[in-house]
Amino acid sequence: QPAGIAGGALVIASLVTLFAAAVEEYGFRGWLQPRLATRIGGSAAVVLSALAFSALHLSGGARSGLALANIFLAGLLFGLLKLRTGTLWCSIGAHFAWTWSETELFGLDPNPGSPPHGSIFDFDLVGAAIWGGSGEGMNVAVPVTIALTALILPLLVIRESRGAELPAG
């Protein structure tokens, strides 16, 4: 299939990606994180919900330590967005944007190759798997670790939103 994705397939794939991101975010950041926060505080709840998020992805095929670490970092990012903004929409949007750009935009999951329905671009990265991913997708690439860390660091210094639902921890 050509690298360009047909419009209808892109819309359907985007809706599926949005649904999956929303369901995961509702479960981990909308339901679990607030319940944990009432018992152990907001910061600890972010960490524990990110650990649970990583554990869920074990069933999806993530096996390597780097993949699980990157999924944990993504969970921290989404959890911190929820904690700092007080709204689930930020974590859903970030989760959707991350997954959509990886699959539908760049065709990097799994790498090499785009999803069966195609992608807008089909970047086949070459070189060592640690720099470009592997059968586990971009989750096992060091650039993902760097990008997630760069996104998380500012959230560690930003104070919690006044309307946030989670207590500071």
TAQUIHU-V954801 format. One record per residue. RES is the residue in one small letter. D_FIRST is the distance of its C-alpha to the first C-alpha in whole Angstrom. Layout:
res=RES d_first=D_FIRST
res=RES d_first=D_FIRST
This chain:
res=q d_first=0
res=p d_first=4
res=a d_first=7
res=g d_first=8
res=i d_first=9
res=a d_first=10
res=g d_first=14
res=g d_first=15
res=a d_first=12
res=l d_first=14
res=v d_first=17
res=i d_first=17
res=a d_first=16
res=s d_first=18
res=l d_first=21
res=v d_first=20
res=t d_first=21
res=l d_first=24
res=f d_first=25
res=a d_first=25
res=a d_first=26
res=a d_first=29
res=v d_first=30
res=e d_first=30
res=e d_first=32
res=y d_first=34
res=g d_first=35
res=f d_first=36
res=r d_first=37
res=g d_first=38
res=w d_first=40
res=l d_first=40
res=q d_first=41
res=p d_first=44
res=r d_first=46
res=l d_first=46
res=a d_first=47
res=t d_first=50
res=r d_first=51
res=i d_first=50
res=g d_first=49
res=g d_first=46
res=s d_first=45
res=a d_first=46
res=a d_first=44
res=v d_first=41
res=v d_first=41
res=l d_first=41
res=s d_first=38
res=a d_first=36
res=l d_first=37
res=a d_first=36
res=f d_first=33
res=s d_first=32
res=a d_first=34
res=l d_first=31
res=h d_first=28
res=l d_first=30
res=s d_first=29
res=g d_first=25
res=g d_first=25
res=a d_first=27
res=r d_first=29
res=s d_first=30
res=g d_first=33
res=l d_first=31
res=a d_first=28
res=l d_first=31
res=a d_first=33
res=n d_first=30
res=i d_first=29
res=f d_first=33
res=l d_first=33
res=a d_first=31
res=g d_first=33
res=l d_first=36
res=l d_first=34
res=f d_first=33
res=g d_first=37
res=l d_first=39
res=l d_first=37
res=k d_first=38
res=l d_first=42
res=r d_first=42
res=t d_first=41
res=g d_first=42
res=t d_first=39
res=l d_first=36
res=w d_first=34
res=c d_first=34
res=s d_first=33
res=i d_first=30
res=g d_first=29
res=a d_first=29
res=h d_first=27
res=f d_first=24
res=a d_first=24
res=w d_first=24
res=t d_first=21
res=w d_first=19
res=s d_first=19
res=e d_first=18
res=t d_first=15
res=e d_first=14
res=l d_first=15
res=f d_first=15
res=g d_first=12
res=l d_first=15
res=d d_first=16
res=p d_first=16
res=n d_first=16
res=p d_first=14
res=g d_first=11
res=s d_first=9
res=p d_first=10
res=p d_first=8
res=h d_first=8
res=g d_first=7
res=s d_first=10
res=i d_first=12
res=f d_first=12
res=d d_first=10
res=f d_first=14
res=d d_first=14
res=l d_first=18
res=v d_first=20
res=g d_first=24
res=a d_first=26
res=a d_first=24
res=i d_first=27
res=w d_first=26
res=g d_first=22
res=g d_first=22
res=s d_first=21
res=g d_first=20
res=e d_first=22
res=g d_first=20
res=m d_first=21
res=n d_first=24
res=v d_first=26
res=a d_first=26
res=v d_first=29
res=p d_first=28
res=v d_first=27
res=t d_first=31
res=i d_first=32
res=a d_first=30
res=l d_first=31
res=t d_first=35
res=a d_first=35
res=l d_first=34
res=i d_first=36
res=l d_first=39
res=p d_first=40
res=l d_first=40
res=l d_first=43
res=v d_first=45
res=i d_first=45
res=r d_first=47
res=e d_first=46
res=s d_first=46
res=r d_first=49
res=g d_first=48
res=a d_first=46
res=e d_first=46
res=l d_first=46
res=p d_first=50
res=a d_first=50
res=g d_first=50
